[in-house]
Amino acid sequence: MDRDRIFREVMERALEFARDHAIPEEATCLYLAYYGALELAERGVRPVLQAGSAGWPRVRPQDDDGINPTHFSYMWSPDEKPSRMALDVGLMPEMHVWIGLPDAGQIVDFSAGLFPVQARKLMGYDWPEELRPPAYFWGSAGDLGHAFYNPDMAAIRCALRYIGDIYGIDGLNRLFEVGRKNGFPLQQGRDPLILPALPASD
């Protein structure tokens, strides 16, 4: 399976949608996960949409002062006031969306390479070149180093609801129809691939 080609095709589809709807490129994790799941399902790979908290390290161990964050992260915190306000008006709160591959024990994040872009835009953070995430991540928990992906059932349901809101019931059904056509049901958040929580820093 040509992972680079899949990534390029998924990115092209997601960015075309983003441009048509005036969505910033760096805020496309939901769309990349949706189109990525479709692409993988069409190729006979069973995907599970995942959502929750995720982060990549941007501070070298020797530069960790014990005070400032070592990671740039999206944290699922539905009880925090900003998240409650977003949810109350139908907006997507702070969270991250990616894909789980339960049969392979892997996760796929086609938006991993956008973490530094968002960090610069939102916080003005620099990102050392040697710590930059790959353009996309496709691997197991052991391949993540000190990055982390922690799925949450409520966040997964939230992501599925937003996919339904954005693409309509036909778009959501398409995701599951592709899976059925290829001989497997796509999980609707009932059986997420739970990866072990990884340490945020040394």
Backbone hydrogen bonds in HBPLUS format (Angstrom, degrees):
<---DONOR---> <-ACCEPTOR-->    atom                        ^
c    i                          cat <-CA-CA->   ^        H-A-AA   ^      H-
h    n   atom  resd res      DA  || num        DHA   H-A  angle D-A-AA Bond
n    s   type  num  typ     dist DA aas  dist angle  dist       angle   num
A0006-ILE N   A0002-ASP O   3.08 MM   4  6.40 160.6  2.12 152.1 157.7     1
A0007-PHE N   A0003-ARG O   2.87 MM   4  6.12 163.4  1.89 154.4 158.9     2
A0008-ARG N   A0004-ASP O   2.96 MM   4  6.23 162.5  1.99 150.1 154.2     3
A0009-GLU N   A0005-ARG O   2.97 MM   4  6.20 163.2  2.00 152.8 157.0     4
A0010-VAL N   A0006-ILE O   2.87 MM   4  6.05 162.8  1.90 156.3 161.2     5
A0011-MET N   A0007-PHE O   2.84 MM   4  5.95 167.3  1.85 155.4 159.5     6
A0012-GLU N   A0008-ARG O   2.94 MM   4  6.07 157.7  1.99 144.9 151.1     7
A0013-ARG N   A0009-GLU O   3.12 MM   4  6.33 159.8  2.16 145.6 150.1     8
A0014-ALA N   A0010-VAL O   2.93 MM   4  6.13 167.3  1.94 157.0 160.7     9
A0015-LEU N   A0011-MET O   2.85 MM   4  5.90 165.6  1.87 153.5 157.7    10
A0016-GLU N   A0012-GLU O   3.04 MM   4  6.04 149.1  2.14 139.6 147.8    11
A0017-PHE N   A0013-ARG O   3.17 MM   4  6.39 158.2  2.22 143.3 148.6    12
A0018-ALA N   A0014-ALA O   2.88 MM   4  6.15 155.9  1.94 145.1 152.7    13
A0019-ARG N   A0015-LEU O   2.84 MM   4  5.99 162.8  1.87 147.9 151.7    14
A0020-ASP N   A0016-GLU O   3.06 MM   4  6.22 159.7  2.10 145.4 151.0    15
A0021-HIS N   A0017-PHE O   3.12 MM   4  6.31 129.0  2.39 140.3 153.1    16
A0021-HIS N   A0018-ALA O   3.16 MM   3  5.20 137.8  2.34  97.0 108.8    17
A0023-ILE N   A0018-ALA O   2.82 MM   5  4.63 175.6  1.82 140.0 141.3    18
A0022-ALA N   A0019-ARG O   3.33 MM   3  5.08 172.5  2.34 103.6 104.3    19
A0027-ALA N   A0024-PRO O   2.97 MM   3  5.45 162.0  2.00 116.5 122.5    20
A0032-LEU N   A0028-THR O   2.89 MM   4  6.04 162.7  1.92 162.3 167.7    21
A0033-ALA N   A0029-CYS O   2.92 MM   4  6.01 152.3  2.00 144.2 151.5    22
A0034-TYR N   A0030-LEU O   2.97 MM   4  6.18 153.9  2.04 142.1 149.6    23
A0035-TYR N   A0031-TYR O   2.91 MM   4  6.07 175.8  1.91 155.5 155.4    24
A0036-GLY N   A0032-LEU O   2.82 MM   4  5.61 142.4  1.97 131.3 143.3    25
A0037-ALA N   A0033-ALA O   2.84 MM   4  5.91 153.6  1.91 141.4 147.8    26
A0038-LEU N   A0034-TYR O   3.05 MM   4  6.36 159.1  2.09 149.7 155.3    27
A0039-GLU N   A0035-TYR O   2.92 MM   4  6.10 163.1  1.95 146.7 151.4    28
A0040-LEU N   A0036-GLY O   2.92 MM   4  6.11 163.8  1.95 151.7 155.9    29
A0041-ALA N   A0037-ALA O   2.90 MM   4  5.98 162.7  1.93 148.4 153.8    30
A0042-GLU N   A0038-LEU O   2.89 MM   4  6.06 156.6  1.95 149.7 156.2    31
A0043-ARG N   A0040-LEU O   3.00 MM   3  5.08 136.5  2.19  97.2 110.1    32
A0045-VAL N   A0040-LEU O   2.92 MM   5  5.16 164.0  1.94 147.5 142.5    33
A0044-GLY N   A0041-ALA O   2.95 MM   3  5.03 161.7  1.98 109.3 112.4    34
A0048-VAL N   A0100-GLY O   2.78 MM  52  4.87 141.0  1.93 145.9 152.0    35
A0100-GLY N   A0048-VAL O   2.69 MM  52  4.87 163.7  1.72 148.4 154.1    36
A0050-GLN N   A0098-TRP O   2.89 MM  48  5.16 173.0  1.90 143.6 141.2    37
A0098-TRP N   A0050-GLN O   2.91 MM  48  5.16 160.4  1.95 134.0 140.2    38
A0152-ASP N   A0051-ALA O   2.87 MM 101  6.24 152.7  1.95 166.7 159.5    39
A0052-GLY N   A0096-HIS O   2.97 MM  44  5.51 149.2  2.07 151.3 159.6    40
A0096-HIS N   A0052-GLY O   2.96 MM  44  5.51 150.9  2.04 143.0 150.5    41
A0053-SER N   A0150-ASN O   3.04 MM  97  5.17 158.4  2.09 147.1 144.2    42
A0150-ASN N   A0053-SER O   2.77 MM  97  5.17 172.4  1.78 159.1 161.8    43
A0054-ALA N   A0074-TYR O   2.94 MM  20  5.47 151.2  2.03 146.9 156.4    44
A0074-TYR N   A0054-ALA O   2.81 MM  20  5.47 160.1  1.85 165.1 170.8    45
A0055-GLY N   A0148-PHE O   2.98 MM  93  5.45 151.0  2.07 145.7 150.7    46
A0148-PHE N   A0055-GLY O   2.95 MM  93  5.45 154.3  2.02 150.8 157.2    47
A0056-TRP N   A0072-PHE O   3.19 MM  16  5.77 154.9  2.25 148.7 147.4    48
A0072-PHE N   A0056-TRP O   3.06 MM  16  5.77 160.3  2.10 159.4 157.7    49
A0058-ARG N   A0070-THR O   2.81 MM  12  5.91 171.1  1.82 154.9 156.5    50
A0063-ASP N   A0060-ARG O   2.79 MM   3  5.19 147.9  1.89 113.9 124.7    51
A0064-ASP N   A0061-PRO O   3.24 MM   3  5.32 166.4  2.26 106.5 110.3    52
A0080-GLU N   A0077-SER O   3.02 MM   3  5.63 162.8  2.05 121.3 126.8    53
A0084-ARG N   A0080-GLU O   2.95 MM   4  6.21 161.8  1.98 158.8 164.9    54
A0085-MET N   A0081-LYS O   2.90 MM   4  6.10 162.7  1.93 160.0 164.1    55
A0086-ALA N   A0082-PRO O   3.04 MM   4  6.25 157.6  2.09 143.4 149.2    56
A0087-LEU N   A0083-SER O   2.90 MM   4  6.11 168.6  1.92 156.3 159.3    57
A0088-ASP N   A0084-ARG O   2.87 MM   4  5.98 151.7  1.95 147.0 155.0    58
A0089-VAL N   A0086-ALA O   3.23 MM   3  5.51 136.8  2.43 101.6 112.4    59
A0091-LEU N   A0086-ALA O   2.75 MM   5  4.77 154.2  1.81 153.8 145.8    60
A0090-GLY N   A0087-LEU O   3.18 MM   3  5.03 165.1  2.20 103.0 106.5    61
A0099-ILE N   A0108-VAL O   2.97 MM   9  5.05 158.4  2.01 153.4 158.0    62
A0108-VAL N   A0099-ILE O   2.77 MM   9  5.05 161.2  1.81 147.9 151.1    63
A0101-LEU N   A0106-GLN O   2.74 MM   5  5.07 167.0  1.76 154.4 150.3    64
A0104-ALA N   A0101-LEU O   3.08 MM   3  5.58 138.0  2.26 112.2 123.1    65
A0105-GLY N   A0101-LEU O   2.86 MM   4  5.83 122.2  2.20 146.6 163.3    66
A0106-GLN N   A0101-LEU O   3.19 MM   5  5.07 162.5  2.22 133.9 135.6    67
A0107-ILE N   A0139-GLY O   2.84 MM  32  5.74 159.8  1.88 166.2 165.1    68
A0139-GLY N   A0107-ILE O   3.09 MM  32  5.74 153.1  2.16 160.5 165.9    69
A0109-ASP N   A0137-PHE O   2.75 MM  28  5.06 161.6  1.78 148.4 154.5    70
A0112-ALA N   A0109-ASP O   3.43 MM   3  5.56 166.9  2.45 110.1 109.7    71
A0137-PHE N   A0109-ASP O   2.95 MM  28  5.06 162.5  1.98 136.5 140.2    72
A0114-LEU N   A0111-SER O   2.99 MM   3  5.44 159.8  2.03 115.5 122.1    73
A0115-PHE N   A0112-ALA O   3.23 MM   3  5.86 171.8  2.24 119.5 122.0    74
A0113-GLY N   A0135-ALA O   3.18 MM  22  3.98 147.6  2.29 116.1 108.8    75
A0118-GLN N   A0114-LEU O   3.06 MM   4  6.34 164.0  2.09 160.5 163.5    76
A0119-ALA N   A0115-PHE O   2.90 MM   4  6.08 156.6  1.96 153.7 161.3    77
A0120-ARG N   A0116-PRO O   2.98 MM   4  6.11 155.1  2.05 144.7 149.9    78
A0121-LYS N   A0117-VAL O   3.03 MM   4  6.24 160.6  2.07 145.3 151.1    79
A0122-LEU N   A0118-GLN O   2.83 MM   4  5.84 171.2  1.83 155.5 157.7    80
A0123-MET N   A0119-ALA O   2.97 MM   4  5.44 150.8  2.05 131.6 141.1    81
A0125-TYR N   A0119-ALA O   3.26 MM   6  5.49 162.4  2.29 122.9 118.5    82
A0124-GLY N   A0120-ARG O   2.98 MM   4  4.21 134.3  2.19 107.9 116.8    83
A0131-LEU N   A0128-PRO O   2.94 MM   3  5.45 153.0  2.02 115.5 124.1    84
A0132-ARG N   A0129-GLU O   3.25 MM   3  5.32 160.9  2.29 104.1 109.9    85
A0143-ASP N   A0140-SER O   2.95 MM   3  5.38 153.9  2.02 110.9 119.2    86
A0144-LEU N   A0141-ALA O   3.16 MM   3  5.45 164.4  2.19 111.1 116.0    87
A0147-ALA N   A0144-LEU O   3.10 MM   3  5.28 167.1  2.11 129.6 130.4    88
A0156-ILE N   A0152-ASP O   2.90 MM   4  6.19 153.5  1.98 155.0 163.3    89
A0157-ARG N   A0153-MET O   3.01 MM   4  6.31 160.7  2.05 151.0 155.3    90
A0158-CYS N   A0154-ALA O   2.97 MM   4  6.17 150.7  2.06 140.8 149.4    91
A0159-ALA N   A0155-ALA O   2.85 MM   4  6.14 157.1  1.90 150.4 155.8    92
A0160-LEU N   A0156-ILE O   2.98 MM   4  6.25 162.3  2.01 153.2 157.5    93
A0161-ARG N   A0157-ARG O   2.96 MM   4  6.17 151.0  2.05 143.6 151.8    94
A0162-TYR N   A0158-CYS O   3.01 MM   4  6.34 153.4  2.08 149.0 155.9    95
A0163-ILE N   A0159-ALA O   2.93 MM   4  6.23 151.4  2.01 148.4 156.8    96
A0164-GLY N   A0160-LEU O   3.00 MM   4  6.26 155.7  2.06 145.3 151.4    97
A0165-ASP N   A0161-ARG O   2.88 MM   4  6.19 148.5  1.98 143.2 152.6    98
A0166-ILE N   A0162-TYR O   2.85 MM   4  5.99 156.2  1.90 149.0 154.6    99
A0167-TYR N   A0163-ILE O   2.84 MM   4  5.78 168.3  1.85 153.0 156.6   100
A0168-GLY N   A0164-GLY O   2.81 MM   4  4.74 125.2  2.11 122.7 132.3   101
A0171-GLY N   A0168-GLY O   3.05 MM   3  5.30 120.5  2.42 101.5 115.5   102
A0172-LEU N   A0168-GLY O   3.12 MM   4  6.51 157.3  2.17 153.1 159.4   103
A0173-ASN N   A0169-ILE O   2.81 MM   4  5.92 162.3  1.84 147.1 152.9   104
A0174-ARG N   A0170-ASP O   2.86 MM   4  5.95 145.0  1.98 139.6 149.2   105
A0175-LEU N   A0172-LEU O   3.16 MM   3  5.36 125.0  2.48  99.7 112.4   106
A0176-PHE N   A0173-ASN O   3.06 MM   3  5.23 118.0  2.46  98.3 112.9   107
A0177-GLU N   A0173-ASN O   2.72 MM   4  5.94 152.1  1.80 155.0 164.7   108
A0178-VAL N   A0174-ARG O   2.97 MM   4  6.03 162.4  2.00 149.8 152.5   109
A0180-ARG N   A0176-PHE O   3.01 MM   4  6.32 161.2  2.04 148.3 153.0   110
A0181-LYS N   A0177-GLU O   2.88 MM   4  6.07 158.3  1.93 152.8 158.7   111
A0182-ASN N   A0178-VAL O   3.20 MM   4  6.41 140.8  2.36 139.9 149.2   112
A0182-ASN N   A0179-GLY O   3.11 MM   3  5.23 128.0  2.40  97.7 111.0   113
A0184-PHE N   A0179-GLY O   2.96 MM   5  5.29 165.5  1.99 147.7 142.9   114
A0183-GLY N   A0180-ARG O   3.05 MM   3  5.07 161.7  2.08 105.8 109.4   115
